[in-house]
């Protein structure tokens, strides 16, 4: 008689998107540095302490992979180019700067490239190796997409430097940013593509979104010959949270989701907790996802002042598995908790409460689903 082996226990992975509010001491240090009252070396010491503290605190929220909370990043968006201000970039002509307006009215802007060639002044691998000094946990690192940074040079304005040359340099630098992180042992590298949804506000025809996806694929395709690296690279899609508001939550998710699956990635991180019609979004994901995809769904809304309960998270997961096979499912937060270093809209204590709710709710749903098999 043939022995039938029961399926093994299926684990639902859960991951942080990346950022947390900076520590109070670091926030004060940032202001002092900006005002000229602190040296760069002194600020670096404060960043180091904040990273160490954040890693230790995240280790207490549950087992597995963690991030450094992006404590040393000026923002998720400009960390590679901020060290080159103002020699290679300018905010002077604000009309020509790519500006993002959030639902509460505040804005964030990208500078304009003024000196060729485009290059990075900072690679994310520095954050990886710093975190590895203070934790033995697997480290996840977020990097910015080429599509986001493409907006620093929307047209050729530097003599002798074409838009095509700029895009070639950009793709090379983003590939290097990812590859260095993976070579240093990063557990996952997450490409932040928050401008996907925003692009439909700028160009409702969808052509800009298609251009963004094509540009991002130019980078992702550089890893075609390494299945291990392909597995470790994911793409994050969200409506862009900052200071408890979003820049594109009002854009219909159903007009974005189908084309996102044209990205040459195997792992996706989708915001979902903040959506009004989660079932509609889940149905679209089910329709377009492929058997090799891992789908991390947002079960926590960082911009919601209320702290979700583990039971609420569990319910959201049980809803999701009606559409997404448990073997392909993961959980995450919709966005980072403080993607810009000056964001103090949510306390660190509340962030940790939300993270614990995600971890505990995921384990709760995992137990229930495995016992049903």
Number of C-alpha atoms within 10 A of each C-alpha: 3 4 5 6 6 7 8 7 12 13 16 20 19 25 22 23 24 24 23 26 26 28 21 13 12 22 20 14 21 23 14 14 16 12 9 10 10 14 12 12 10 12 19 15 13 21 23 18 16 23 24 19 16 24 21 15 13 20 16 10 18 15 12 13 19 28 30 28 29 27 30 22 22 17 19 20 22 20 20 23 21 18 14 16 13 13 10 18 17 17 16 10 9 13 8 15 20 19 14 16 14 20 16 12 10 12 12 13 15 21 25 21 26 16 16 15 15 21 17 19 12 17 19 22 22 13 22 23 15 15 25 18 9 16 16 12 16 16 23 25 27 26 24 24 27 25 24 19 20 18 17 21 22 15 13 14 14 14 8 9 15 15 16 11 14 22 19 13 16 23 22 17 19 25 19 17 20 27 20 17 25 21 10 13 16 22 20 25 24 22 23 26 25 23 21 27 26 24 21 19 16 11 11 13 11 18 12 18 23 17 13 21 22 16 20 24 18 18 21 21 14 14 19 13 9 9 9 11 17 20 18 17 23 23 25 22 22 27 27 24 24 26 20 19 19 20 24 24 19 13 16 13 21 14 14 18 20 15 15 21 17 14 20 20 23 19 23 23 27 24 26 27 20 21 18 10 11 16 15 12 21 20 15 16 20 15 12 13 20 13 9 11 17 23 25 26 25 29 30 26 24 28 20 13 12 10 16 20 17 21 16 15 26 23 16 22 26 18 14 20 16 13 17 22 13 20 15 19 20 23 26 27 28 29 31 25 30 30 25 24 21 16 18 19 15 18 16 19 10 15 19 17 15 24 25 19 23 30 24 19 24 28 19 17 21 20 15 13 18 14 9 6 8
